[in-house]
Amino acid sequence: MWVLGISRSHNGAVALTHNGKIYSAIQAERISRIKRQPIFLKEDKALVSECVEYCLNQAGIRHADINSIAISTPWGFNQIENNWLFDYIGGAPNDYRGTYYVPHHFSHMEYILHYSNLLPGIVLIVDGSGSLERDRQKFNIFEDPSPECISHVHMMGKETVSAYWFDGNDTSLVYRFSPSVASFEKCNLNSNGLLQSIGHYWRWASNYCFGLHSEAGKVMGLAASGNSAEHTNLNILSVNKDGLITLDYEKLHKEFKSPNIFGKDLSGEKHYADVSAMVQRDTEKILMDILTILKGKYTTNTLYYAGGVALNVVANEKIIRSGLFENVILNGSVEDNGTAIGAALAASNILMKKRVTETVTDFYGRAYVNNEILTAIEEFSFEFEFVEEDQIYDRVASLLFNNKVVGWFQGRSEFGPRALGNRSILANPSSPNMKYILDLHIKHRDRYRPYAPVVLEERARQYFDIDGVSPVMMREGKVLKNNFPAITHVDGSARVQTVTENENEPLYKLIKAFDKVSGFPIILNTSFNLPGEPIVESPTDALNSFSNGSLEYLCLGNYLVSRSSKSAKS
């Protein structure tokens, strides 16, 4: 049973599942090369068709083999005629079982439950906003509300927080906060179109601190430099004992009158750091308050947590270390791109009448073989050599140990927002100058933004205050040794990725080789892309980035490329 999933969203994506297992997935931005590329299903037929083709080619099937299409969107929608939809994806199925329209938060839920191993628990979804209440009757996959559901749903509402109870097979809606989108509502005065939403609180902070709505990651990085004790009296974001969330935009408008509209560098800017710290603190508190309410009604030691706000590793760690749950399950693609997978899984569950689970990963893109890599390399004028499998890890480890910065392109590409060692830039975390080199010459990033370490899972506790695992870089821990300045944030923490040989054999072997020459099993890992661009997808993307950037070496499969010229062959 082949099901195609589409995220019609500001972070558009296409995914393909087979018999309840995730086969392939691609963010539209990796194809268009435009960061945060939306899918509208309007005038973007060529892009959507290319994303679909990408997934079909990975599976070795054609459009005729597709059995169903599932669509999820946080926007308003109308159902689509099959002939029009088939034309849009580039071909018609032969044995078509129907098109499914899946609620946005429900799609997030289905995706995270794919990693459940059928363990009962609470599922919490927190993002900017999801489905409109007026569209509920248009869906043909339905939520099952619990008789005890805590419901704060406005007839003109849009879901911003949802929670479900998972009994090991079926789900029921147990909490929904869906505030009005109407600008005339008192709660929306001075909101500038933002909603009563934890995710939109971060959008406000992003606009205020950086002049753009999409820089929540920068806000989180800046927060570590701020004083969380500032602005404690304002009570901007809160939830009462009945689960009603309040975000006071009028107070924000009154208290904060110095927006960074020109996007100046905020390194050393205490005001904006304190604002960021306030938003971080308020977010951690309200998440804990919501979870305490839910835990009081549903006795469980397991939490599944997704939605865009779940990218906040500091808040994630607060939840994990609270002791409220023994098991906190996180996946990597918690943003809207993941709803392409979630929608496909929701349809698959219905069609197959059973739920399938797998191990957490984000390697859902395609791999490129050495012949494809060589063809791409020969279009450029760089020096390169083929390095045998038994030598490649030692060669690259030696380069890293000698403080060379290396582009690392191996295996299947990552689907989510974070490079996990297959489309990465790697460096020596112990070099005192490495962060400066990366900030100034490679990534062109603000000085307050940290870089992440990837560490062998079996030795992670020697170097980081972290229990458990973090295969998709969703955990934070204090750095226990002071000789890793390139990956240590200003507050002494790091966003940790752990890796095992089963999860990523090439990366694991490289870290083992680096450990032999350096004495520690940690490498700095950051995404392989130039500023303002998506992570590289193909060998050509990687070579273009290498050509236009300042990397010294690039390892694609078994080929080691070094810089000799920036001009591509005509």
TAZIGI-V613700 format. One record per pair of residues at least 4 apart in sequence whose C-alpha atoms are under 6 Angstrom apart, sorted by the first residue. I is the first residue (numbers start at 1). J is the second residue. D is the distance in Angstrom with one decimal. If there is no record, write none. Layout:
i->(I,I)
j->(J,J)
d->(D,D)
//
This chain:
i->(1,1,2,2,2,2,3,3,3,3,3,3,4,4,4,4,5,5,5,5,5,5,5,5,5,6,6,6,6,7,7,7,7,7,7,8,8,8,8,9,9,9,10,11,11,11,11,11,12,12,12,12,13,13,13,13,13,14,14,14,15,15,15,15,16,16,17,17,17,20,20,24,24,24,25,25,26,28,29,29,29,29,29,30,35,35,45,45,49,49,53,56,56,56,63,63,63,64,64,64,65,66,67,67,67,68,68,68,68,69,70,70,70,70,70,71,72,72,72,73,74,74,74,86,86,87,101,101,102,102,102,103,104,104,107,107,107,108,108,110,111,114,115,115,115,115,117,118,119,120,120,120,121,121,121,121,122,122,122,123,123,123,123,123,124,124,125,125,125,125,126,126,126,127,127,127,127,127,128,128,128,128,129,129,130,131,131,132,133,133,144,144,145,145,146,146,146,149,149,150,150,151,151,152,153,153,154,154,156,157,157,157,157,158,158,159,159,160,160,160,161,161,162,162,163,163,164,164,164,165,165,166,166,183,190,190,191,194,196,199,202,202,203,205,206,206,206,206,206,207,207,207,208,208,209,209,210,210,211,211,211,219,221,222,223,223,223,224,225,226,226,226,227,228,228,236,236,237,237,238,238,239,239,239,240,251,252,270,284,288,291,295,301,301,302,302,302,303,304,304,305,306,306,307,307,308,308,313,313,313,317,318,332,332,333,333,334,339,348,349,349,349,362,362,363,363,363,364,365,365,365,366,366,367,367,373,376,379,380,380,381,382,382,382,383,383,384,384,385,385,386,386,387,387,393,393,394,397,397,399,400,400,400,403,405,405,406,406,406,406,407,407,407,408,408,408,408,409,409,409,410,410,413,419,419,419,423,424,424,424,425,425,425,425,426,426,427,428,428,429,429,429,429,429,430,430,430,432,434,435,435,436,437,438,438,439,439,439,440,442,450,451,452,452,452,452,453,453,453,453,453,454,454,454,454,455,455,455,455,456,456,457,457,457,460,463,464,464,464,464,465,465,466,470,470,470,471,471,471,473,473,475,475,476,476,476,477,477,478,478,479,479,488,488,488,489,489,501,501,511,514,515,515,515,528,529,529,529,536,536,543,545,546,547,552,553,553,554,554,555,555)
j->(18,19,17,18,66,67,16,17,67,68,69,344,15,16,69,344,14,15,69,70,71,340,341,343,344,13,14,71,340,12,13,72,73,339,340,12,39,40,73,38,39,73,38,36,37,38,336,337,28,38,39,337,26,27,28,337,340,25,26,340,24,25,340,341,23,24,21,22,23,348,356,55,364,365,364,365,415,37,33,34,35,36,37,537,533,534,49,88,89,90,57,60,61,62,91,92,93,92,93,94,93,93,95,96,97,96,97,98,99,99,99,100,101,343,344,101,102,104,343,104,104,130,131,91,92,91,139,140,139,141,343,131,130,131,339,342,343,339,342,342,342,357,357,358,359,360,357,168,168,166,167,168,166,300,302,303,164,165,303,163,164,303,304,305,163,305,161,162,306,307,161,307,309,160,199,307,308,309,160,197,199,200,159,160,159,158,159,158,157,158,172,173,172,173,172,173,174,174,175,174,175,175,176,177,177,178,179,180,180,178,179,180,181,178,179,177,178,177,178,197,176,177,175,176,174,175,172,173,174,171,172,170,171,188,249,250,249,200,247,309,206,216,213,209,210,212,213,215,216,211,212,213,259,260,260,272,260,263,260,261,263,276,449,273,273,276,277,491,273,273,274,277,274,277,278,247,248,246,247,245,246,243,244,245,244,255,256,274,315,292,295,299,325,326,325,327,328,328,328,329,330,310,334,334,335,334,335,474,475,476,321,322,416,472,338,416,338,343,352,353,354,355,414,415,412,413,414,415,412,413,414,412,413,411,412,539,540,569,568,569,568,563,564,565,561,562,560,561,559,560,558,559,392,558,397,510,513,513,514,404,404,427,428,428,426,427,425,426,553,554,425,554,555,423,424,425,555,422,423,556,422,557,422,423,424,527,528,526,527,528,525,526,527,528,524,525,524,523,524,484,486,487,523,524,483,484,485,485,486,439,486,440,441,442,443,443,444,445,444,550,489,487,487,495,524,525,487,496,523,524,525,497,498,522,523,460,498,521,522,498,499,498,499,500,464,480,477,478,479,480,477,478,477,475,497,498,497,498,499,496,497,495,496,494,495,496,493,494,492,493,492,493,492,493,494,493,494,505,508,521,518,519,520,521,535,533,535,536,541,542,547,549,551,566,563,561,562,560,561,559,560)
d->(5.4,4.9,5.7,4.6,5.1,5.3,5.8,5.3,5.9,4.8,5.7,5.6,5.8,4.6,4.7,5.9,5.6,4.9,5.8,4.8,5.9,4.6,5.8,5.7,4.4,5.9,4.6,4.9,4.6,5.1,5.1,5.2,6.0,5.7,4.4,5.5,4.9,5.6,4.9,5.4,5.5,5.6,4.1,5.2,5.8,5.0,5.6,5.4,5.4,4.6,4.6,5.6,5.7,4.2,5.2,5.1,5.9,5.7,5.6,5.6,5.7,4.0,5.6,5.4,5.6,5.2,5.3,4.4,5.1,5.7,5.4,5.4,4.8,5.8,5.2,5.7,5.9,5.8,5.2,5.2,5.3,5.8,4.6,5.8,5.4,4.9,6.0,5.3,4.6,5.3,5.9,5.9,5.3,5.9,5.2,5.7,5.4,5.7,3.7,4.9,5.8,5.3,5.7,4.6,5.6,5.8,5.4,5.4,5.8,4.9,5.7,4.5,5.8,5.4,5.3,5.1,5.1,5.6,6.0,5.7,5.8,4.2,4.8,5.3,5.0,5.8,4.9,5.6,6.0,5.5,5.8,6.0,5.2,5.4,5.0,4.3,4.9,5.4,5.7,4.9,4.1,4.7,5.5,5.4,5.8,5.8,5.7,4.5,5.3,5.2,4.6,4.6,5.3,5.7,4.7,5.6,5.9,4.9,5.0,5.4,5.0,5.9,4.5,5.8,4.5,4.9,5.8,5.2,5.0,5.1,4.8,4.9,5.7,5.9,4.9,4.8,4.7,5.2,6.0,6.0,3.9,5.2,5.6,4.4,5.1,5.6,5.8,4.4,5.4,5.8,4.9,5.9,5.3,4.4,5.5,5.6,5.6,4.1,5.4,6.0,4.6,5.8,5.1,4.9,5.8,4.6,5.5,5.5,5.0,4.9,4.6,4.0,5.7,4.8,5.8,5.9,4.0,6.0,5.7,5.6,5.9,5.2,5.4,4.5,5.6,4.9,5.4,4.4,5.1,5.5,5.3,5.8,4.5,5.6,5.8,5.7,5.4,6.0,5.5,6.0,6.0,5.8,5.1,5.9,5.5,5.9,5.2,5.2,5.5,4.4,4.7,4.9,4.5,5.8,5.2,6.0,5.6,4.7,5.7,4.5,5.4,5.5,5.1,5.4,5.3,4.5,4.1,5.9,5.7,4.2,4.2,5.2,5.2,4.9,5.5,5.7,5.2,5.7,4.6,5.7,5.4,5.7,5.3,4.3,5.5,5.9,5.8,6.0,5.2,6.0,5.9,5.9,4.5,5.1,5.6,4.7,5.9,4.8,6.0,4.8,5.8,5.3,5.1,4.9,5.5,5.5,4.4,5.4,5.3,5.8,5.9,6.0,5.9,5.2,5.0,4.5,5.8,5.7,5.8,5.4,5.3,5.4,5.4,5.5,5.5,5.6,4.5,5.7,5.1,4.4,5.9,4.6,5.8,4.7,4.2,5.8,5.6,5.8,4.5,5.5,6.0,5.8,5.3,5.9,5.8,5.5,5.5,4.3,5.6,5.5,5.7,4.6,5.6,5.4,5.9,4.9,5.6,5.9,4.6,5.3,5.0,5.6,5.5,5.8,6.0,5.0,5.7,5.3,4.9,5.4,4.5,4.4,6.0,5.9,5.2,5.9,5.1,5.3,4.9,4.7,4.8,5.4,5.9,5.7,5.6,4.8,5.5,5.6,4.7,4.5,5.9,5.2,5.8,5.1,5.5,4.9,5.0,5.9,5.9,5.3,4.8,5.8,5.9,5.1,5.7,4.3,6.0,5.8,5.8,6.0,4.9,5.9,5.6,4.7,5.5,5.3,4.7,4.8,5.0,5.7,5.4,5.0,5.5,5.3,5.9,5.6,6.0,5.6,5.7,4.6,5.6,4.6,5.7,5.7,5.5,5.9,5.0,5.8,4.6,5.7,5.2,4.7,5.2,5.8,5.9,5.1,5.6,5.5,4.7,5.3,4.9,5.1,5.2,5.8,5.2,5.1,5.6,5.1,5.9,5.6,4.4,5.8,5.7,5.6,4.5,5.6,5.4,5.6,5.7,4.1,6.0,5.5,5.5,5.7,5.6,5.2,6.0,4.5,5.4,5.6,5.9,4.8,4.7,4.6,5.4,5.9,4.8,5.9,5.2,5.6,5.9,5.8,6.0,5.1,5.8,5.7,4.7,5.8,5.0,5.7,4.5)
//
